[in-house]
């Protein structure tokens, strides 16, 4: 009986440091080898139309990631890199602009500075979503876009 080639010292192990450390690379090779194409779905509709419920149902069946603008913004704002600082600075500028406009119009602001929701420009949102979709997990596993794009400008 001949010994397996696995015991040959010249055999090159694919995961020398263990499966856990190489999992992303192995998954990528598996998906490429099997010609598995990730799912890409966009669910759009008016508020309270059930977009998120539908996205959750599809995600649980297909095991795809759900992506929405609010989560993307929160993800990048929590970071410690230059992008997070830039987003925080832009958010402060947008808040300042809102309060300056209220002051000029001599009306009382309807929102508190700390809790107010800031609407970022379409260009900024588009860049953030594209950046998130270009990460390895979203490329390999697929995604469901919940409520984005809202208009042709977002594409």
N, C-alpha and C positions, 0 to 999 in steps of 0.2 A: 504494500500500500504506500502511495506517495503522499508526503505531507502537503498540506494546502499552501498555495502561494502567499497566503496571509502571513505565514510564519517566516517567509523569506526576508532577510534583513534588507534586501534591495527594494522591497515593496513600499511604494509611497502611499502613506496614509493620507486620506483626504482631510480628516479632522484631527490633526495631531494634538490640538489643545482641547479636544472634546467637542461633542455635538452642540452643547449650549452656546459656546462662543462662535460657532460657525453656522448657527441656525439660519440666519438671514441669507447667507450665501447659498446654503443648501436649498432653501425654499425657492430662491431665485432660479437656481439651476433646474430644480424640479419643474417649476412652472414653465420655464423656457423649453425644456426637453419634451414635456408633454403637450406643448403648444396650447396651454391653458390661458385663455384671455380673460382678464379681470372684467367684472361687470361695471358699467358706468351708467347710472340712472340719475335723471334730474326730475324732481317732483316739484311742480309749481302750481300755484293756485292762490285764491284770496285768503285772508286771515280766517282762521277757524274753519277751514274746509277739510281738515283731517290730514294735512300733509305730513306732519310729524308722526301721527299714528300709523299712517301707511308706511312711512320710512322705517319705523321701528319693526313693523310686521315683516317687511321685506328683508331688513337687516338680520332679523333673528333666523329667517329661513336660509338666506344666502351667505350669512356671516360676512357681510360687507360693512365697511365703515360708513357712518352717517356724518355728513359734514354740513354745518350751517355757519352762517357768518358770525353769529354771537360767540360760538365756541372757538372759532378760528381766532377772533379778536382776543378773547380771554387767554388762549394758548400763547399767542405771541406777546401779549402785554405782561404775562407772568415771567417771561424769559429774563435773562441777565445780560443779553447781548446788545449790540448797537441798535438793532431793530426795535427791541422793547423800549429802549430810551427814546427813540424817535417817535414811536407811537404814543408814549406817555406825554411827550412834549407837544405833539400835534393835538392830542386830546385837551391839554391845558389851553392851547391857543384857541381851539374851537369853543371852549367854555368861556374864555375871556371875551371872545368876539360876541357871544350870546349876551353876556352881562353888559358889555359896552352898548350894544344895540338897545337893550332894555333901558339903560340909563339915558341914552340919547332920545328915546321915545318917551321918556319920563313915565314909564310904567314899571310896576313891580314884577320882578321875575316870578314865574309860576313854579319854578323848580329850585331845589336846593343844589348847590354846587357839587356836593359830594355824591349825591344820589342821581343826578340828572343823567339821562341817556344821551350820548354824543353820537351824531351821525357822521361817519367818516365819508370822504369823497369816494365816488365810484372807482376812481383809478386806484386808490389805496386798497379798497376792498378786493378789487380784482387781483392786484399783486399778491396780497396775502393768501387768497384762496388758491391761486396758481402755485404759489410756493408750497403750500400745504399738500396740494395734489401731486406735486413732484417728489414728495418723500417716498422712500422705498416701499413702505407699507401700503400706501394708497395705490402705488403703481402695480404692485403684485396682487393685492387682495381685492381691489376694486372699491367703489364708493357709491353712496347715494347722496345726492345733493338735495338738501331740504330747504326749499324756498329760495334757492339761488340758482341761476341768475333771476333777478326781479325784472330786469329790462334788457334790451339788446345792448345797452351801454356796458352792462356788466360782463359781457362775453369777451 
